[in-house]
Amino acid sequence: MSYKVGGAFSRPAARPFSAVDRVSLKVFPGETLALVGESGCGKTTTGRLLLRLVEPTSGRVFFEGRDLGLLGRSELRSLRKRMQIIFQDPYGSLNPRFTVRRTLAEPLRIHKSLSGKTLETTISCLLETVGLSPEHADRYPHEFSGGQRQRIAIARAISPGPSFLVADEPVSALDISIQGQIVKLLLGLKKNLGMAMLFISHDLSMVHSISDRVAVMYRGRVVELAETDELYQHPLHPYTRLLLESVLKPVTGEKLEYKEEEEKPSRPENGCVFSRRCCLADNDCWKQTPGLLEVKAGHWAACLRTTYGE
């Protein structure tokens, strides 16, 4: 996924910038794949691309065997009920002029053609499912706390009965005391509804409790992918080790020293995207762009210097 940057007023001509580059992911039915990385690395853009909320400049996205890029407007609309998203900011994602009842009624009318008593009963059930009361249906978003607003957003997302859910940092804007409750709610819904979920986050301690596999992203590229316990116990890419060491006790192996991030970071044209900060980088790392290599069954890493067991 590329954007054009620059070109305004006296700036140089616009040039393409790849926000997401060479990313290949597969989310299996019923699993939770966590996508982690620092702010600005392309996590949210990846999630939006998977749902075709933004149009890709290249590449293909398949959902249940269908290429989303080839679908017309009506065909894509019919699939929307099968793939939904929870946004990071619960207040910004809710219409302030809509009551909770109207917020939940809209997708139920569009995707399930519900009306009358059946619609009202379904709305009450949805509110109870996410830990709210049916009496909350006639209130507006500003009358709720941040955690309650996120519960409303979750209720709206699950209302059409999706099989795939993108959770875009759904707890980062909430108090720590509320984050665990929302994560517990998502885990219960995933189990009861049998959904697959892409959980986007920068909090590795939170990711460990909710994900089946973890993909680590840096500057638009996936640099490591593995089952959750495997990645936490045997991180292969230096950037993954940096992330883990920043929030957890030091990982196994010698502690690495990293170079400071640039004031205005840019992806190098050639070589590993992490080469400018990596203490293990050599001339090959600056010249060759590593692809994801399956170092161990199910454990992939994009690093020329790392082997399993280091």
C-alpha positions in Angstrom: 0.0 0.0 0.0 1.6 3.2 -1.2 0.8 6.9 -0.6 2.2 10.0 -2.3 4.0 12.4 0.0 5.4 15.8 -0.7 4.7 17.9 -3.7 2.8 20.8 -1.9 3.9 24.4 -2.4 7.7 24.6 -2.6 8.3 21.0 -1.6 9.9 18.5 -4.1 7.6 16.6 -6.4 5.4 14.0 -4.8 7.0 10.6 -4.3 5.4 7.2 -3.4 5.8 6.0 0.2 5.0 2.3 1.0 3.0 2.2 4.2 2.6 -1.6 3.9 5.1 -3.6 1.8 5.4 -7.3 1.1 3.0 -8.3 3.8 1.5 -11.8 3.5 -0.7 -13.0 6.3 -3.3 -15.7 6.8 -5.8 -15.8 9.6 -7.3 -19.3 10.1 -10.9 -19.9 11.1 -11.4 -19.5 14.9 -7.9 -18.2 15.7 -6.6 -14.9 16.9 -3.6 -13.4 15.1 -2.0 -10.5 16.9 -0.3 -7.8 14.8 2.2 -5.9 16.9 4.7 -3.1 16.4 5.4 0.5 17.2 3.1 3.4 16.2 3.3 4.2 12.5 4.5 0.8 11.4 1.4 0.1 9.3 -0.7 -2.1 11.6 -3.9 -0.1 11.2 -3.4 0.3 7.5 -3.0 -3.5 7.2 -6.2 -4.1 9.1 -8.1 -1.6 6.9 -6.7 -3.2 3.8 -8.0 -6.6 4.9 -11.5 -5.3 5.0 -11.1 -3.1 1.9 -11.8 0.0 3.9 -8.9 1.5 1.9 -8.2 0.5 -1.7 -4.8 -1.3 -2.1 -2.4 0.1 -4.7 -1.1 -3.5 -5.3 -1.5 -7.0 -4.0 -4.6 -9.1 -3.4 -6.9 -9.8 -0.4 -8.9 -13.0 -0.1 -11.8 -13.5 2.2 -13.4 -16.9 2.4 -11.9 -17.7 -1.0 -13.1 -14.6 -2.7 -10.8 -11.8 -4.0 -12.1 -8.6 -2.5 -10.5 -6.5 -5.2 -12.7 -8.1 -7.9 -16.0 -7.6 -6.1 -18.4 -4.9 -7.1 -20.2 -2.6 -4.6 -23.2 -4.8 -4.1 -21.1 -8.0 -3.7 -18.8 -6.3 -1.3 -21.8 -5.0 0.7 -23.2 -8.5 1.1 -19.9 -9.6 2.6 -19.7 -6.8 5.1 -21.7 -8.6 7.7 -19.1 -11.4 7.6 -16.2 -9.0 8.4 -16.3 -6.3 10.9 -14.0 -3.9 12.8 -13.6 -2.4 16.3 -11.9 1.0 16.1 -9.3 2.3 18.6 -11.3 5.3 19.7 -14.7 4.2 20.9 -16.1 7.8 21.1 -14.9 8.7 17.6 -16.4 5.6 16.1 -19.9 6.2 17.4 -22.3 8.8 15.9 -22.9 11.3 18.8 -26.4 12.0 17.4 -27.5 8.4 17.5 -28.8 6.7 20.6 -27.4 3.2 21.4 -30.7 1.8 20.0 -30.3 3.5 16.7 -26.6 2.6 16.5 -27.3 -1.1 16.9 -30.5 -1.1 14.9 -28.8 0.2 11.7 -26.6 -2.9 11.0 -29.4 -5.2 12.0 -31.8 -3.6 9.6 -29.3 -3.5 6.7 -27.7 -6.9 7.1 -30.4 -9.0 8.8 -33.6 -7.1 7.7 -34.9 -7.1 11.3 -37.7 -4.9 12.5 -40.3 -4.6 15.1 -40.2 -6.7 18.3 -37.5 -9.0 16.8 -35.3 -6.0 16.4 -35.9 -4.7 19.9 -35.3 -8.2 21.4 -32.0 -8.6 19.5 -30.8 -5.1 20.6 -31.5 -6.1 24.2 -29.6 -9.4 23.8 -26.6 -7.6 22.3 -26.4 -5.2 25.1 -26.6 -8.0 27.7 -23.9 -9.9 25.8 -21.4 -7.1 26.1 -22.2 -6.5 29.8 -24.6 -3.6 29.5 -28.3 -3.3 30.3 -31.2 -3.0 27.9 -32.1 0.3 29.7 -28.9 1.8 28.2 -30.5 1.7 24.7 -32.0 5.2 24.8 -28.8 6.9 25.9 -26.3 8.8 23.8 -22.5 8.0 23.6 -21.5 11.0 25.7 -23.5 9.6 28.6 -21.2 6.6 28.9 -17.6 6.0 30.1 -14.9 5.0 27.7 -15.1 1.3 28.6 -18.9 1.3 28.1 -18.6 3.1 24.8 -16.2 0.4 23.6 -18.7 -2.3 24.7 -21.3 -0.5 22.5 -18.8 -0.5 19.6 -18.2 -4.3 20.2 -22.0 -4.9 20.2 -22.3 -3.1 16.9 -19.4 -5.1 15.4 -20.8 -8.5 16.3 -24.4 -7.6 15.5 -24.3 -8.9 11.9 -22.7 -12.2 13.0 -19.2 -11.8 11.5 -16.8 -14.7 11.0 -13.8 -12.3 10.9 -13.2 -9.4 13.3 -10.4 -6.8 13.1 -9.8 -5.3 16.6 -7.7 -2.2 16.0 -6.0 -1.5 19.4 -9.5 -1.8 21.1 -8.1 -1.2 24.7 -5.3 1.3 24.2 -7.6 4.3 24.9 -9.0 2.8 28.1 -7.9 2.7 31.7 -5.8 -0.2 32.8 -8.5 -1.5 35.1 -10.9 -1.6 32.2 -8.5 -3.1 29.6 -8.6 -6.6 31.1 -12.4 -6.6 31.2 -12.6 -5.8 27.5 -10.0 -8.4 26.6 -11.9 -11.0 28.6 -15.1 -10.0 26.8 -13.4 -10.4 23.3 -12.1 -13.8 24.3 -15.5 -14.9 25.3 -17.2 -13.6 22.2 -14.5 -15.2 20.0 -15.1 -18.6 21.6 -18.9 -18.4 21.6 -19.2 -17.0 18.1 -16.4 -19.0 16.5 -14.8 -15.9 14.9 -11.3 -15.4 13.6 -9.8 -12.2 14.8 -6.9 -9.9 13.9 -5.9 -8.2 17.2 -3.8 -5.1 16.5 -1.8 -3.8 19.4 1.6 -2.4 20.6 1.2 -3.9 24.1 3.0 -7.3 24.1 1.9 -8.2 27.6 -1.7 -7.8 26.5 -1.2 -9.8 23.3 0.3 -12.8 25.1 -3.1 -13.5 26.8 -5.3 -13.2 23.8 -3.5 -14.4 20.7 -2.8 -17.8 19.1 -0.1 -16.4 16.8 1.8 -13.2 16.7 3.1 -11.2 13.7 5.7 -8.5 14.4 5.7 -5.5 12.1 8.4 -2.8 11.5 8.1 0.0 9.0 5.5 -1.6 6.9 6.9 -5.1 6.8 6.4 -8.3 8.9 9.7 -9.3 10.3 8.7 -12.3 12.4 5.7 -14.6 12.7 5.2 -17.5 15.1 2.9 -19.1 17.6 2.6 -16.9 20.7 4.5 -19.0 23.3 7.1 -19.8 20.7 7.7 -16.2 19.8 7.9 -15.1 23.5 10.3 -17.9 24.4 12.5 -17.9 21.3 12.4 -14.5 19.6 14.5 -14.5 16.5 14.5 -11.0 15.0 16.4 -8.3 16.8 13.4 -6.0 16.7 11.2 -8.6 18.3 13.8 -9.0 21.1 13.8 -5.2 21.5 10.0 -5.1 21.9 10.0 -7.9 24.4 12.9 -6.5 26.5 11.1 -3.2 26.7 8.0 -4.7 28.5 9.1 -8.0 29.9 12.1 -9.5 31.7 15.1 -9.9 29.4 14.7 -12.7 26.9 17.1 -15.6 26.6 20.4 -15.0 25.0 22.8 -12.1 25.2 21.2 -8.7 25.7 21.5 -6.7 22.5 22.4 -3.0 22.3 20.4 -0.9 19.8 21.0 2.3 18.0 18.8 5.3 18.6 15.8 5.8 16.3 16.3 8.5 13.7 14.5 11.8 14.2 12.9 11.5 10.8 12.8 7.8 10.2 12.6 6.5 6.6 12.8 3.0 5.2 16.1 2.3 3.5 15.8 1.6 -0.2 17.9 -1.6 0.0 18.6 -4.0 2.8 16.8 -4.9 6.0 14.4 -2.3 7.3 15.9 -2.6 10.8 19.5 -2.4 9.7 20.0 1.2 10.8 19.2 0.3 14.4 20.5 -3.2 14.6 23.8 -4.0 16.3 24.1 -7.3 14.4 23.9 -5.6 11.0 26.7 -6.1 8.5 27.3 -5.2 4.9 24.9 -7.9 3.7 22.1 -6.5 5.9 22.5 -3.1 4.2 22.5 -4.6 0.7 20.1 -7.6 0.8 16.4 -7.4 1.7 15.5 -10.5 3.7 12.2 -12.2 3.1 10.4 -14.3 5.7 12.2 -17.6 6.2 10.7 -20.5 8.1 13.5 -21.2 10.5 11.5 -23.7 12.4 8.1 -25.2 11.7 5.6 -22.4 12.0 8.3 -19.9 13.0 9.2 -17.3 10.4 11.8 -14.5 10.6 13.2 -11.9 8.1 16.8 -11.7 9.3 20.1 -12.6 7.7 22.0 -12.9 11.0 19.6 -14.9 13.2 19.3 -18.7 13.5 17.2 -20.7 15.8 18.6 -21.2 19.2 20.6 -17.9 19.4 
